[in-house]
Amino acid sequence: MAVAAAIILLLLSGWVNDHPWAWLLILALGLGYWYWRRSPAPTEVKASPPTLHPQLLEKQLAETHTLLQELPTERQASLQSTHSQLQRRLDSPTVEVCVLGQSAYALNQVHDAVATLPLEHCTVQRQTLATVPQADLVLLTVRGALTASEFEMLRVLQASHYHVLVVWYPEMVQESDRPCDRVAVHLQQQLQQLQIGQDQLIPFTPHNPQALTSAVLHCLTQQRANLVLAGTYRRAQQLHQQAQAALNHYRQERATPIIERYQWLAAAATAVNPLPLLDLIMAGGLLVRLTWDLGQIYQRSFRLADAEPLAKELLRLMVQLGAVELGTQSLGQWLKGNSLTYLAGSCLQGATAAYVLRLSGLSLIHYFETAPQTKSLPLVTRLQQSLQWAQQRVGRSPLQTLGDSLGLPSA
């Protein structure tokens, strides 16, 4: 814009008429501005992922061991056995090769060709595309261009950093057959989309298996240590996820009775409360204590005073997002104001207070479990996500349901 404004000022000032060469200057400014607008912005260079090394595997196994120590002995036995096997796997590097494919005929032919190789400390298995294999080296057999399921499997394997060789067993094997050439070009284009190099595409026929056997032998001899390390690290990550899921389940079992106890306390205190809206204040006080108790289960090292801001923010969000609608609270107070309906109002308000504590407890469980994955998000956003998750599981409160059926406003 500044260049355009300068050109317009020059034209209006009459300076161009006094200097014949000024038109060349204006033309140069215009071309320079046009070239500058068309030049692409510099692209950011993405940081390459960290190089996999044994220390990274040791760190992953150490973190998993820490999780297992929190589980009871009877629950960690099978996981601890797998953990010990992974620790010993690098000392006895047996490479596991998996042959994948949709065509049973091609799958068997490729498997037989690889199984007959003189391979030491190597196991070969065959498998369909139903699940992601537990293997160090994957041979994906295809008969032509990639199908949708084959393309998706390759994408998953690439994302999980598997070493993959795509074994092409063509439908037509005549060298003079032009359709095979077109299929090969199409197949190479598909592999380029997945950033798979041409050296990973291996042609194969039962009469000419040398290309496949040479590629497999070269891979197993030159990259054996890297294959075993990468495969062990993937298994270690899966074991870590299993240990985390088992620990979360164990913690939920310990947290559920605590939440239920606070539900009964909130229901009893609110049922006998004669003052309006004091039930939310009492629920807030119980929520602070509940937050601290659940924090101890989830290894959150904060004091009781530190739990108060978290509990208050959660209660504020419940009111703001409509989990506890103040407009329906007046229904319970109105019922308690009449001697004939006092018992009904007390029960409804007690049930609502119990609902608040249960919703809060489930929200805190979700918040503590997902905290490691959402550290970059603000506290309010993380609590909102946890509260919405808990609302889907619990539903609406008893007073809200009754208020909606009577057409009462929710604000």
The 8 nearest C-alpha neighbors of each residue, nearest first, counted from 0:
[[1, 3, 2, 4, 5, 32, 6, 7],
 [0, 2, 4, 3, 5, 6, 32, 7],
 [3, 1, 5, 4, 0, 6, 32, 28],
 [4, 2, 0, 6, 5, 1, 7, 29],
 [3, 5, 1, 7, 2, 6, 0, 8],
 [6, 4, 2, 8, 3, 7, 1, 9],
 [5, 7, 9, 3, 8, 4, 10, 2],
 [8, 6, 10, 4, 9, 5, 11, 3],
 [9, 7, 11, 5, 10, 6, 12, 4],
 [10, 8, 6, 12, 7, 11, 14, 5],
 [9, 11, 7, 8, 12, 13, 15, 6],
 [10, 12, 8, 9, 13, 7, 14, 15],
 [11, 13, 9, 14, 10, 8, 15, 7],
 [14, 12, 15, 16, 11, 10, 9, 17],
 [13, 15, 17, 12, 16, 9, 18, 10],
 [14, 16, 18, 21, 13, 17, 10, 9],
 [15, 17, 14, 13, 18, 19, 21, 10],
 [18, 16, 14, 15, 19, 13, 21, 20],
 [17, 19, 15, 21, 20, 16, 14, 22],
 [20, 18, 21, 16, 17, 15, 22, 23],
 [19, 21, 22, 18, 23, 24, 15, 25],
 [22, 20, 24, 15, 23, 19, 18, 25],
 [21, 23, 25, 24, 20, 26, 19, 15],
 [24, 22, 26, 21, 25, 20, 27, 19],
 [25, 23, 21, 27, 22, 26, 28, 20],
 [24, 26, 22, 28, 27, 23, 29, 21],
 [27, 25, 23, 29, 24, 28, 22, 30],
 [26, 28, 24, 30, 25, 29, 31, 23],
 [29, 27, 25, 31, 26, 30, 32, 24],
 [28, 30, 26, 32, 31, 27, 33, 25],
 [31, 29, 33, 27, 32, 28, 34, 26],
 [32, 30, 28, 34, 29, 33, 27, 35],
 [31, 33, 35, 29, 30, 34, 28, 36],
 [32, 34, 30, 36, 31, 35, 29, 37],
 [35, 33, 37, 31, 36, 32, 30, 38],
 [34, 36, 32, 38, 33, 37, 31, 30],
 [37, 35, 33, 34, 38, 32, 39, 31],
 [38, 36, 34, 35, 39, 33, 32, 40],
 [37, 39, 35, 36, 34, 40, 33, 41],
 [40, 38, 37, 41, 36, 42, 35, 34],
 [39, 41, 42, 38, 37, 43, 36, 35],
 [42, 40, 39, 43, 38, 44, 37, 45],
 [43, 41, 40, 44, 39, 45, 38, 46],
 [42, 44, 45, 41, 46, 40, 39, 47],
 [43, 45, 42, 46, 47, 41, 48, 40],
 [46, 44, 43, 47, 42, 48, 49, 41],
 [45, 47, 44, 48, 49, 43, 50, 42],
 [46, 48, 45, 49, 50, 44, 51, 43],
 [49, 47, 50, 46, 51, 45, 160, 158],
 [50, 48, 51, 47, 46, 52, 55, 54],
 [51, 49, 52, 48, 47, 55, 53, 229],
 [50, 52, 49, 55, 53, 229, 228, 56],
 [51, 53, 54, 55, 50, 56, 228, 225],
 [54, 52, 56, 55, 57, 51, 228, 58],
 [55, 53, 57, 56, 52, 58, 51, 59],
 [56, 54, 58, 53, 57, 52, 59, 51],
 [55, 57, 53, 59, 54, 58, 232, 60],
 [56, 58, 54, 60, 55, 59, 61, 53],
 [57, 59, 61, 55, 56, 60, 54, 62],
 [60, 58, 56, 62, 61, 57, 55, 63],
 [59, 61, 63, 57, 58, 62, 64, 56],
 [60, 62, 64, 58, 63, 59, 57, 65],
 [63, 61, 65, 59, 64, 60, 58, 66],
 [62, 64, 60, 239, 66, 65, 61, 67],
 [63, 65, 61, 67, 66, 62, 60, 68],
 [66, 64, 62, 68, 63, 67, 61, 69],
 [67, 65, 63, 64, 68, 69, 242, 62],
 [68, 66, 64, 69, 70, 65, 75, 63],
 [67, 69, 65, 66, 70, 64, 71, 75],
 [70, 68, 67, 66, 71, 65, 246, 75],
 [69, 71, 67, 68, 75, 74, 246, 72],
 [72, 70, 74, 73, 75, 69, 68, 67],
 [71, 73, 75, 74, 76, 70, 68, 67],
 [72, 74, 71, 76, 75, 70, 77, 78],
 [75, 73, 71, 72, 76, 70, 77, 78],
 [74, 76, 78, 72, 79, 73, 77, 70],
 [75, 77, 79, 78, 73, 74, 80, 72],
 [78, 76, 80, 79, 75, 81, 74, 73],
 [77, 79, 81, 75, 80, 76, 82, 242],
 [78, 80, 82, 76, 81, 77, 75, 83],
 [81, 79, 77, 83, 78, 82, 76, 84],
 [82, 80, 84, 78, 79, 83, 85, 77],
 [81, 83, 79, 85, 80, 84, 78, 86],
 [82, 84, 86, 80, 81, 85, 79, 87],
 [85, 83, 81, 87, 86, 82, 88, 80],
 [84, 86, 88, 82, 87, 83, 81, 231],
 [85, 87, 83, 84, 88, 82, 89, 60],
 [88, 86, 84, 85, 90, 89, 83, 91],
 [87, 89, 85, 90, 91, 86, 92, 84],
 [88, 90, 92, 91, 87, 228, 227, 86],
 [91, 89, 88, 87, 92, 86, 93, 85],
 [90, 92, 88, 89, 93, 87, 120, 94],
 [93, 91, 89, 90, 88, 94, 227, 120],
 [92, 94, 120, 121, 91, 95, 227, 122],
 [93, 95, 121, 135, 227, 92, 120, 96],
 [94, 96, 122, 134, 135, 121, 123, 93],
 [97, 95, 123, 136, 134, 137, 122, 135],
 [96, 98, 137, 124, 125, 123, 134, 138],
 [97, 99, 125, 138, 137, 139, 126, 124],
 [100, 98, 139, 126, 127, 138, 125, 140],
 [99, 101, 140, 127, 102, 106, 139, 128],
 [100, 102, 127, 103, 128, 99, 106, 141],
 [101, 103, 105, 104, 100, 106, 142, 141],
 [102, 104, 106, 105, 107, 101, 100, 108],
 [105, 103, 107, 106, 102, 108, 109, 101],
 [104, 106, 108, 102, 107, 103, 109, 168],
 [107, 105, 103, 104, 109, 108, 100, 102],
 [106, 108, 110, 104, 105, 109, 111, 103],
 [107, 109, 105, 111, 110, 106, 112, 104],
 [110, 108, 112, 106, 111, 107, 105, 113],
 [109, 111, 107, 113, 112, 108, 114, 106],
 [112, 110, 114, 108, 109, 113, 107, 115],
 [111, 113, 109, 110, 114, 115, 108, 208],
 [112, 114, 110, 115, 111, 116, 109, 212],
 [113, 115, 111, 116, 112, 110, 123, 118],
 [116, 114, 113, 112, 111, 117, 118, 110],
 [117, 115, 113, 114, 118, 112, 212, 216],
 [118, 116, 115, 119, 114, 216, 113, 121],
 [117, 119, 116, 121, 120, 216, 114, 115],
 [120, 118, 121, 117, 93, 122, 94, 116],
 [121, 119, 93, 94, 118, 122, 92, 91],
 [120, 122, 94, 93, 119, 95, 118, 123],
 [121, 123, 95, 96, 94, 124, 120, 93],
 [124, 122, 96, 97, 95, 114, 121, 125],
 [125, 123, 97, 98, 96, 122, 126, 110],
 [124, 126, 98, 97, 99, 110, 123, 127],
 [125, 127, 99, 98, 124, 128, 97, 100],
 [128, 126, 99, 100, 129, 101, 125, 130],
 [127, 129, 130, 100, 99, 126, 101, 152],
 [130, 128, 127, 131, 126, 132, 152, 148],
 [131, 129, 128, 132, 127, 126, 152, 133],
 [130, 132, 133, 129, 128, 156, 152, 155],
 [133, 131, 134, 130, 97, 126, 137, 99],
 [132, 134, 131, 135, 234, 230, 97, 95],
 [135, 133, 95, 132, 136, 96, 97, 230],
 [134, 136, 230, 95, 226, 96, 227, 94],
 [137, 135, 96, 162, 134, 163, 97, 95],
 [136, 138, 163, 97, 96, 98, 139, 164],
 [139, 137, 98, 164, 165, 163, 99, 97],
 [140, 138, 99, 165, 100, 166, 98, 137],
 [139, 141, 166, 100, 167, 165, 99, 138],
 [142, 140, 167, 143, 168, 166, 139, 100],
 [143, 141, 169, 168, 170, 167, 140, 144],
 [144, 142, 141, 169, 182, 145, 167, 170],
 [143, 145, 186, 182, 185, 146, 142, 141],
 [146, 144, 149, 150, 143, 147, 186, 141],
 [145, 147, 149, 148, 150, 144, 143, 151],
 [146, 148, 150, 149, 151, 145, 152, 144],
 [147, 149, 151, 150, 146, 152, 128, 145],
 [150, 148, 152, 146, 151, 147, 145, 153],
 [149, 151, 147, 153, 148, 152, 145, 146],
 [152, 150, 154, 148, 153, 149, 147, 155],
 [153, 151, 149, 155, 154, 150, 148, 156],
 [154, 152, 156, 150, 151, 155, 157, 149],
 [153, 155, 151, 157, 152, 156, 158, 150],
 [156, 154, 158, 152, 153, 157, 159, 151],
 [157, 155, 153, 159, 161, 158, 154, 152],
 [158, 156, 160, 154, 159, 155, 161, 153],
 [157, 159, 155, 156, 160, 154, 161, 153],
 [158, 160, 156, 157, 161, 155, 233, 154],
 [161, 159, 157, 158, 156, 162, 229, 233],
 [162, 160, 156, 159, 157, 163, 136, 135],
 [161, 163, 136, 137, 160, 164, 135, 226],
 [164, 162, 137, 138, 161, 136, 165, 199],
 [163, 165, 199, 138, 166, 200, 139, 137],
 [166, 164, 200, 139, 138, 199, 201, 140],
 [167, 165, 140, 201, 139, 202, 200, 164],
 [166, 168, 202, 141, 169, 203, 140, 142],
 [167, 169, 142, 203, 141, 204, 202, 166],
 [170, 168, 142, 171, 143, 167, 172, 179],
 [169, 171, 142, 172, 168, 143, 179, 167],
 [172, 170, 169, 173, 179, 176, 178, 174],
 [171, 173, 169, 174, 170, 176, 179, 204],
 [174, 172, 176, 175, 171, 179, 177, 170],
 [173, 175, 176, 172, 177, 179, 171, 180],
 [176, 174, 173, 177, 179, 172, 180, 178],
 [175, 177, 173, 174, 178, 179, 171, 180],
 [176, 178, 180, 179, 175, 181, 174, 182],
 [177, 179, 181, 180, 176, 182, 171, 183],
 [180, 178, 182, 177, 181, 176, 183, 171],
 [181, 179, 183, 177, 178, 182, 184, 176],
 [180, 182, 178, 184, 183, 179, 185, 177],
 [181, 183, 179, 185, 180, 184, 144, 186],
 [184, 182, 186, 180, 181, 185, 179, 187],
 [185, 183, 187, 181, 186, 182, 188, 180],
 [184, 186, 182, 188, 183, 187, 181, 144],
 [185, 187, 144, 183, 189, 188, 184, 182],
 [186, 188, 190, 184, 189, 185, 183, 191],
 [187, 189, 191, 185, 186, 190, 184, 192],
 [190, 188, 186, 192, 191, 187, 185, 193],
 [189, 191, 187, 193, 195, 192, 188, 194],
 [190, 192, 194, 188, 193, 189, 195, 187],
 [193, 191, 189, 190, 194, 188, 195, 187],
 [192, 194, 190, 191, 195, 154, 189, 157],
 [195, 193, 191, 192, 190, 196, 157, 189],
 [194, 196, 190, 193, 191, 199, 197, 192],
 [197, 195, 198, 199, 194, 191, 190, 200],
 [196, 198, 199, 200, 195, 187, 190, 201],
 [197, 199, 196, 200, 201, 195, 164, 214],
 [200, 198, 164, 197, 196, 165, 201, 195],
 [201, 199, 165, 197, 198, 166, 164, 202],
 [200, 202, 166, 167, 211, 165, 199, 203],
 [203, 201, 167, 166, 168, 200, 210, 211],
 [202, 204, 168, 208, 167, 211, 201, 166],
 [203, 205, 207, 206, 208, 168, 202, 172],
 [204, 206, 207, 208, 203, 108, 112, 109],
 [207, 205, 204, 208, 203, 209, 172, 112],
 [206, 208, 204, 205, 209, 203, 210, 211],
 [207, 209, 211, 203, 210, 205, 204, 212],
 [210, 208, 212, 211, 207, 213, 203, 214],
 [211, 209, 213, 208, 212, 214, 201, 202],
 [212, 210, 214, 213, 209, 208, 201, 215],
 [211, 213, 215, 209, 214, 210, 216, 208],
 [212, 214, 216, 210, 211, 215, 209, 217],
 [215, 213, 217, 211, 212, 216, 218, 210],
 [216, 214, 218, 212, 217, 213, 219, 211],
 [217, 215, 213, 219, 218, 214, 212, 220],
 [218, 216, 214, 220, 215, 219, 221, 213],
 [217, 219, 215, 222, 216, 221, 220, 214],
 [218, 220, 223, 216, 217, 222, 221, 215],
 [221, 219, 217, 218, 223, 222, 216, 215],
 [220, 222, 218, 217, 219, 223, 224, 216],
 [221, 223, 225, 218, 224, 219, 220, 226],
 [222, 224, 219, 226, 225, 220, 221, 227],
 [223, 225, 227, 226, 222, 228, 92, 221],
 [226, 224, 228, 222, 227, 223, 229, 230],
 [225, 227, 223, 229, 135, 224, 228, 222],
 [226, 228, 230, 224, 225, 229, 231, 135],
 [227, 229, 225, 231, 226, 230, 232, 224],
 [230, 228, 232, 226, 231, 227, 225, 233],
 [231, 229, 135, 227, 233, 232, 228, 226],
 [232, 230, 234, 228, 233, 229, 227, 235],
 [231, 233, 235, 229, 234, 230, 56, 228],
 [234, 232, 236, 230, 235, 231, 229, 237],
 [235, 233, 231, 237, 232, 236, 238, 230],
 [234, 236, 232, 238, 233, 237, 231, 239],
 [237, 235, 239, 233, 238, 234, 232, 240],
 [238, 236, 234, 240, 239, 235, 241, 233],
 [237, 239, 235, 241, 236, 240, 242, 234],
 [238, 240, 236, 242, 63, 237, 241, 243],
 [239, 241, 243, 237, 238, 242, 244, 236],
 [242, 240, 238, 244, 239, 243, 245, 237],
 [241, 243, 239, 245, 244, 240, 246, 238],
 [244, 242, 246, 240, 241, 245, 247, 239],
 [243, 245, 247, 241, 246, 242, 240, 248],
 [246, 244, 242, 248, 243, 247, 241, 249],
 [245, 247, 249, 243, 248, 244, 242, 250],
 [248, 246, 250, 244, 249, 245, 243, 251],
 [247, 249, 251, 245, 246, 250, 244, 252],
 [250, 248, 246, 252, 251, 247, 245, 253],
 [249, 251, 247, 253, 252, 248, 254, 246],
 [252, 250, 254, 248, 253, 249, 255, 247],
 [251, 253, 249, 250, 255, 254, 248, 256],
 [252, 254, 250, 251, 255, 256, 249, 257],
 [253, 255, 251, 257, 252, 256, 250, 258],
 [254, 256, 258, 257, 252, 253, 251, 259],
 [257, 255, 259, 258, 254, 260, 253, 252],
 [258, 256, 260, 254, 255, 259, 261, 253],
 [259, 257, 255, 261, 260, 256, 360, 262],
 [258, 260, 262, 256, 257, 261, 255, 263],
 [261, 259, 257, 263, 262, 258, 256, 264],
 [260, 262, 264, 258, 263, 259, 265, 257],
 [263, 261, 353, 259, 265, 260, 264, 356],
 [262, 264, 266, 260, 261, 265, 267, 259],
 [265, 263, 261, 267, 262, 266, 268, 260],
 [266, 264, 262, 268, 263, 352, 267, 353],
 [265, 267, 349, 263, 353, 269, 352, 264],
 [266, 268, 270, 264, 265, 269, 263, 349],
 [269, 267, 265, 266, 270, 271, 264, 272],
 [270, 268, 272, 278, 349, 266, 271, 267],
 [269, 271, 345, 349, 267, 268, 272, 266],
 [272, 270, 269, 268, 273, 267, 345, 349],
 [271, 273, 269, 270, 274, 268, 278, 277],
 [274, 272, 271, 275, 335, 332, 277, 270],
 [273, 275, 277, 272, 276, 278, 332, 271],
 [276, 274, 277, 332, 273, 278, 329, 272],
 [277, 275, 278, 279, 274, 280, 328, 325],
 [278, 276, 280, 279, 275, 274, 281, 272],
 [277, 279, 281, 269, 276, 280, 282, 352],
 [280, 278, 282, 277, 281, 276, 283, 352],
 [281, 279, 283, 277, 282, 278, 284, 276],
 [282, 280, 284, 278, 283, 279, 277, 285],
 [281, 283, 279, 285, 280, 284, 286, 278],
 [282, 284, 286, 280, 281, 285, 279, 287],
 [285, 283, 281, 286, 287, 282, 280, 288],
 [284, 286, 282, 288, 287, 283, 289, 281],
 [285, 287, 289, 283, 284, 288, 310, 282],
 [288, 286, 307, 290, 310, 284, 285, 289],
 [287, 289, 291, 285, 286, 290, 292, 284],
 [290, 288, 286, 292, 291, 287, 293, 285],
 [291, 289, 287, 293, 288, 292, 306, 286],
 [290, 292, 294, 288, 289, 293, 306, 303],
 [293, 291, 289, 295, 294, 290, 288, 296],
 [294, 292, 296, 290, 295, 291, 289, 297],
 [295, 293, 299, 291, 297, 292, 296, 290],
 [294, 296, 298, 292, 293, 297, 299, 291],
 [297, 295, 293, 294, 298, 250, 292, 254],
 [296, 298, 294, 295, 299, 293, 367, 250],
 [297, 299, 295, 296, 300, 294, 293, 301],
 [300, 298, 294, 297, 295, 301, 296, 367],
 [299, 301, 298, 302, 295, 294, 297, 291],
 [302, 300, 305, 299, 303, 306, 294, 291],
 [301, 303, 305, 304, 306, 300, 291, 299],
 [302, 304, 306, 305, 291, 301, 307, 288],
 [305, 303, 302, 306, 307, 301, 308, 287],
 [304, 306, 302, 303, 307, 301, 308, 309],
 [305, 307, 303, 309, 304, 291, 308, 287],
 [306, 308, 310, 287, 309, 304, 305, 311],
 [309, 307, 311, 310, 306, 312, 305, 304],
 [308, 310, 312, 306, 307, 311, 313, 305],
 [311, 309, 313, 307, 287, 312, 308, 286],
 [312, 310, 314, 308, 313, 309, 315, 307],
 [313, 311, 315, 309, 310, 314, 308, 316],
 [312, 314, 310, 316, 311, 315, 309, 317],
 [315, 313, 317, 311, 316, 312, 310, 318],
 [316, 314, 312, 318, 313, 317, 311, 319],
 [317, 315, 319, 313, 318, 314, 320, 312],
 [318, 316, 322, 314, 320, 315, 319, 323],
 [317, 319, 323, 321, 315, 316, 320, 322],
 [318, 320, 316, 317, 321, 315, 322, 323],
 [321, 319, 317, 318, 322, 316, 323, 383],
 [322, 320, 324, 323, 318, 319, 317, 409],
 [321, 323, 317, 320, 318, 324, 395, 390],
 [324, 322, 318, 321, 317, 325, 355, 396],
 [325, 323, 321, 326, 409, 327, 318, 410],
 [326, 324, 328, 327, 410, 323, 409, 329],
 [327, 325, 410, 409, 328, 324, 329, 408],
 [326, 328, 329, 330, 325, 402, 324, 399],
 [327, 329, 325, 330, 326, 331, 332, 398],
 [330, 328, 332, 327, 331, 333, 326, 325],
 [331, 329, 333, 328, 327, 332, 334, 402],
 [330, 332, 344, 334, 329, 333, 328, 348],
 [331, 333, 329, 335, 334, 330, 336, 275],
 [334, 332, 336, 330, 331, 335, 329, 337],
 [333, 335, 344, 331, 340, 336, 332, 341],
 [336, 334, 341, 344, 332, 333, 337, 340],
 [337, 335, 333, 334, 332, 341, 338, 340],
 [338, 336, 340, 339, 335, 341, 334, 333],
 [339, 337, 341, 340, 336, 335, 342, 334],
 [340, 338, 337, 341, 342, 334, 335, 343],
 [339, 341, 334, 343, 337, 342, 338, 335],
 [342, 340, 335, 338, 344, 343, 334, 337],
 [341, 343, 345, 344, 340, 346, 335, 339],
 [344, 342, 346, 340, 345, 341, 347, 334],
 [343, 345, 334, 331, 335, 347, 341, 346],
 [346, 344, 270, 342, 348, 343, 347, 349],
 [347, 345, 349, 343, 344, 348, 350, 342],
 [348, 346, 350, 344, 349, 345, 343, 351],
 [347, 349, 351, 345, 350, 346, 331, 344],
 [348, 350, 266, 270, 346, 352, 269, 351],
 [349, 351, 353, 347, 348, 352, 266, 346],
 [352, 350, 354, 348, 353, 349, 396, 397],
 [353, 351, 355, 349, 354, 266, 350, 265],
 [352, 354, 262, 350, 266, 356, 351, 355],
 [353, 355, 351, 357, 352, 356, 358, 396],
 [356, 354, 352, 358, 353, 357, 359, 351],
 [355, 357, 359, 353, 358, 354, 262, 360],
 [358, 356, 360, 354, 359, 355, 353, 258],
 [359, 357, 355, 361, 356, 360, 354, 389],
 [358, 360, 356, 362, 357, 361, 355, 363],
 [359, 361, 357, 363, 362, 358, 258, 356],
 [362, 360, 364, 358, 363, 359, 389, 357],
 [361, 363, 385, 386, 359, 365, 389, 360],
 [362, 364, 366, 360, 365, 361, 367, 359],
 [365, 363, 361, 367, 366, 362, 368, 360],
 [364, 366, 368, 362, 363, 385, 367, 369],
 [367, 365, 363, 364, 369, 385, 368, 370],
 [366, 368, 370, 364, 365, 369, 363, 297],
 [369, 367, 365, 366, 370, 364, 247, 371],
 [368, 370, 366, 372, 367, 371, 365, 373],
 [369, 371, 373, 367, 372, 368, 366, 374],
 [372, 370, 369, 373, 374, 368, 367, 375],
 [373, 371, 370, 369, 374, 375, 368, 376],
 [374, 372, 370, 375, 376, 371, 369, 381],
 [373, 375, 376, 371, 370, 372, 377, 378],
 [374, 376, 373, 377, 372, 378, 371, 370],
 [377, 375, 373, 374, 381, 380, 378, 379],
 [378, 376, 380, 379, 381, 375, 374, 373],
 [377, 379, 381, 380, 382, 376, 383, 374],
 [378, 380, 382, 381, 377, 383, 312, 316],
 [381, 379, 383, 377, 382, 378, 384, 376],
 [380, 382, 378, 384, 383, 379, 385, 377],
 [383, 381, 385, 379, 384, 380, 386, 378],
 [384, 382, 380, 386, 385, 381, 379, 387],
 [383, 385, 387, 381, 382, 386, 388, 380],
 [386, 384, 362, 382, 388, 383, 365, 387],
 [385, 387, 362, 383, 389, 388, 384, 382],
 [386, 388, 390, 384, 389, 385, 383, 391],
 [387, 389, 385, 386, 391, 390, 384, 392],
 [388, 390, 386, 392, 362, 391, 387, 361],
 [391, 389, 387, 393, 394, 392, 388, 386],
 [392, 390, 388, 389, 394, 393, 387, 386],
 [391, 393, 389, 390, 394, 388, 361, 358],
 [392, 394, 390, 391, 389, 395, 358, 357],
 [395, 393, 390, 391, 392, 396, 389, 322],
 [396, 394, 399, 400, 397, 393, 322, 390],
 [395, 397, 399, 398, 351, 354, 400, 394],
 [398, 396, 400, 399, 351, 401, 347, 350],
 [399, 397, 401, 400, 396, 402, 327, 347],
 [400, 398, 402, 396, 397, 401, 327, 403],
 [399, 401, 397, 403, 398, 402, 396, 404],
 [402, 400, 398, 404, 403, 399, 397, 405],
 [401, 403, 399, 407, 405, 404, 400, 327],
 [404, 402, 406, 400, 405, 401, 407, 399],
 [403, 405, 401, 402, 406, 400, 407, 399],
 [406, 404, 402, 403, 407, 401, 400, 408],
 [407, 405, 403, 404, 402, 408, 401, 409],
 [406, 408, 402, 405, 403, 409, 327, 326],
 [409, 407, 410, 326, 406, 327, 402, 403],
 [408, 410, 326, 324, 327, 407, 325, 399],
 [409, 326, 408, 325, 324, 327, 321, 407]]
